[in-house]
Amino acid sequence: MDARTYARLRPRIAALTRERRAAWAMLAAVWAGLLLAGGGLGLYLLRLGGRPVHLLASLAAAGALAGWLTPTLLYPFKERFKRELVKPLLEGSLEAVAYAPLGSVSVLDLEGSLLFKTVPPDEVTGEDLVVARRGEVGIRFSELRAGGGLRRKPRLGGERLVYEAPVFQGLFFVADFNKPSPGIVVAYPERWFLARPQIELERVRMEDPRFERLFKVFASDRIFAFYALSPAFMETLAAFARGAGPVAFSIVYGKLYLALAGGKNRLEPPLLGTLYSPRLYQGFLGEVELFLKLVDDLRLNRRIWGQMS
């Protein structure tokens, strides 16, 4: 984050710090009030001839109700944190930034990337959608969760509920170059959510040994793969992938897709600690900057667009 962006954010961070303090005060009041009410009810039951277990049950019920209310009480602060900071954080790198906290990239983007197994549309959820531009390239990304959850599995004499891990959970990027490229490249690490490409593609061995160790590359045409994955492109991805979770990407007829797996929401504000530390935002910004470097490399790569002529 540059100094100008940070200076622009400081007044917003100050207001958010005050709002978080107010949210904690409200939360403490709710917990104290409910526990006092539960304790009072338990003592009243004891006076009527009840047992100590009735006091404990009243306190447990009050604590459970307070716990159930906690996310609702903290939600306004979390939502305002994202609304106040996401656009200013990104406006230095992107143009025409729009942010929708409850939006996500579409199921069509997920399927079009060729990176995942087919997932029913009702099993794809997301949040924190950003739509913007980088020059003439359309950019969109969001947190995404595809598949997973409880499933009914048959067993002898009936059914049982089994939890299945998501097909994907993490940050998903799409760049639309608004012009066709003459081929497809799909690359993912050894341990990925998809055992093999969904269409017939050729396994391509890349010349960069570090990149080859990190990614299995498949392409519709090996010449296109060598053109598209420039040394700078591979070096950028390899350097990032060594210190991150699973990373996969694809180039499909004029669109770049990047999937960064990870269960943690990148934009979730901390409930404790300072909001002023630039390190708090560097993880999210670093992933966005990675994607934009890849976009710029492809945008300036005349060989892949020139092949159409």
N, C-alpha and C positions, 0 to 999 in steps of 0.2 A: 504494500500500500504506500503510495507516495505521500509526501508531506501535505500537499494541497488537499488531497482527498481526506486525509486524517483531520486536518483543520476544519474542513467543512462538516465532518461528522461529530466533532466534539460537542457542540450544543445539543445535538440530538441524543448523544450518549448521556449527557447530563440529565436531560429530561427523562430518558428511559431508566436511569439509575434511581431517580425519585419515584418513578412509577413502580419499579420493582420493590422498593422499600415499602410503598403503600400496599402492594399486593401481599407482601409478607406480613404486614401489620393486620390486614384483613384476615389472612389465613390463621394467624395466631389467635385472633379474637374468636373466629369460628370454632377452632379446636378447643379453646378454653371454655367457650360457652356450652358446646355440646358435651364435653367431658364433665363440666359442672352439673349440667342437667342430668346426664347419665348417672353421676354419682349421687345426686339428690334423689333420683328415682330409686336407686338401689338402697339407699338408707331408709327411704320411706317403706320399701318392701320389707326391710329388716324389722322395722318397728311394727309392721303388721304380722310378724311371725315368720318372715321369710328366712332363708339361709344365706350364708356368705356367697354361695354360688350365684344368687340372684343379683348381688352387688357387682360381682365380676361380670356377669352377663350384661348388665346395664351399661357398664363402662365399655365392654367390648363392642356392644351395638353402637354406642356413641362414637367410638373410635373408627368403626367401620364406616359410619355415615360421614364422618369428617374426611376420611380417606377418599371416599367416593366423590365428595365435593371438591377436593383439592385441585384436580386437573381443570375443573370448570372455573375455579377462582383464579388460577394462574394463566388461563388461556388468553384473556385480554392483553396481558403484558407480553406474552410470547408472540401474539399476532402483530401487535404494534411494533415490537422489536424488528420483525422481518419487514414490515411495510416501511418503516422509517429508514432502514439501513441498506436493504438489498439494492434498490435503484442507485443511490449515491455511490455504493461500492463498485458498481459495474459501469457507470456512465463514463469513466475514464478510458475504458477499453472497448465499449460497445456503443452503438447509436440506437436511438429510438427504443430505449429499454422499457418494456412493460412487464409488470409482475402480478401474478395471480396466485395467492397463497393456497387456494384449494384446487388449482388446475394442475394438469400434468401433460406430458407428451402422449400422443395417441397410441392405441393398440396397433394401428397401421404402421407407425414408425417402428415399433418393436418388431413386428413381423417383417417389415421391409429391410431391416438390418441383417437378416439371415444369421443372427448370432444366437438365437434361442429356439427352443422347442416351441411348438404352437401352444399358446395359452388362451383359454376361453376369455372373451372380453370382460365378463363380469368378475374375473379374478385378477384384473389389472387395476391397481390403484396408485395414486401419486399425489404429490403436493409440491408447492413452491415452484410453479412454472415461471420461467423467464423466457420472453420472446424479444428478440432484438435483431440488429443487423451489424455486420462487419463489412463495411464497404457495400459491395453488391451481393454479399452472401447472407442469406437468412439463417439466423441462429435461434435454436430453442433447446431448452434443457429443463429437467426437473428431477426431483427425487421420485423413484419408481419402485414399486413392489409388484412382482408378477407371480401368480400361482401361490402354492403353499396353503397352509391352514389345516383345519381338521377335515378328515375324510372318513367316510363310512366304509369299512372293509369287511367283506364276508368272513365269517368263521364258523366253525362247527356249532350248529344250534342257534345261529343268529348273526349279529353284526357287532363290530367294535369300532370305536373312534380312534383314529391314528393321525398324529400330526405329521405333515409333510413339509419339508423346508421349501421356501420360495424358489422358483426357477431363477429369479434374479431379484436382488434388493440392493439399491445403490443409486448413484447419479448417472443419468442417461442423457447424452448430448446428440443433437442432430444439426448438421450444417447442410443447407440446400444451396448449391452453387448456381442453380437456375440455368444450367447448360449440361448437356449429356456428356458423360465420359464413356469410352468404348469398352468397358469391361467391369469386372467384379473382383474385389480382393476381400477375403475374410481372414482375420487373424485372431487367435486366442491362445492363452497359455494351456499347458498340459492339463491342468485341473480346471476345467471350465464346466459350465452348465449344459453344454451341448457336446455330445460325443463326436459328431462329424457334421460337416456342412449339410444343409437341407437340400441342396441341389448338387448336381455333378460338377465338381471343381477339381482342378489339378493341384496336387501338392507341390509347392514351390520352395526350394531351398535357397535362402537368402545368403548373400556373401558376407554380411556382418555377423561374426560368430556370436557376439553378445546378444544380438537381436534373435538369432536363430535358437539360442538356448532358452529364450524367454517366450517365444511365440511360434506357433505352428501356422504357417501361411498357406492358404488355398486361393486359387485364382482361376478365372475363366480363360486367362491367357498369360503365360509366364512373362512375356515381353511387357505387357501392361503392368504386371506386378513390379517388375524391375524399374519401370518408369515412375510409377506412382509412389513407391516407397524409396524416396531419395535418401542419401546418407544422412542428411539433416533430420528428416522425418524419423528414421529409425533410431538415431542417436537420442532425439528428444524423448521418444517413447521408452526406450530402454533405460535411460537415466531415471525416468519417473517410476517405471514398473519395479525397479529394484527395491524401492523404499515404500511401495504401496501395496494394497490388496490386489486381488485379481483384476486385470485390465484386458479388455478385448475391443477390437475395432473392425470396421468394414467400410469399404468404398463401393457403393452400389449405384451405378449409372448416374453419377453426378451428385450423390449425397455421401457425406461422411458421417458415420455413426461411431460413438465412443461410449463404452459402458465401464464404469468404475464401481466395482462391487464393494459393499460395506454397509453394515446394518445401521450405523449411526447417522441421524439427520444432520447434515452439514450446517444447517442454519438454526439449529436449536440453541436458544440463548442459555447461558449458565445461570442457575438460580443462586449461586454463591460466587464470591470473588468479583474482581473488578471487570467492568465492561470496557474500560479504556485501553486495555492492552492490545496493540496491533496483532499480536500472535493469535488472538482469539479469532481473527478473520482470515489469517494467512492460509489455513488449510483449504477453505472454500475458494479463496481467490487463486491459490496455486493450481487447483484443478481446472478452474476456468481458464487461466492463462495457458495451461498445457494444451487444452483443446484449441484455443485461439492460435497458438504456434503451429499446430498441425493444419488448421484451416489456412493460415497464411502460406505455409509451405505448399499446399496443394493449389491454392489460388494462383501462386506465382510459377507453378510448374507447367510451363508451356508445352512440354512434350506430351502430357496426357490429354490436354485439350486439343493440341494440334493434330493428334492422330485421327481425329474425325474428318480432317480436310483431305 
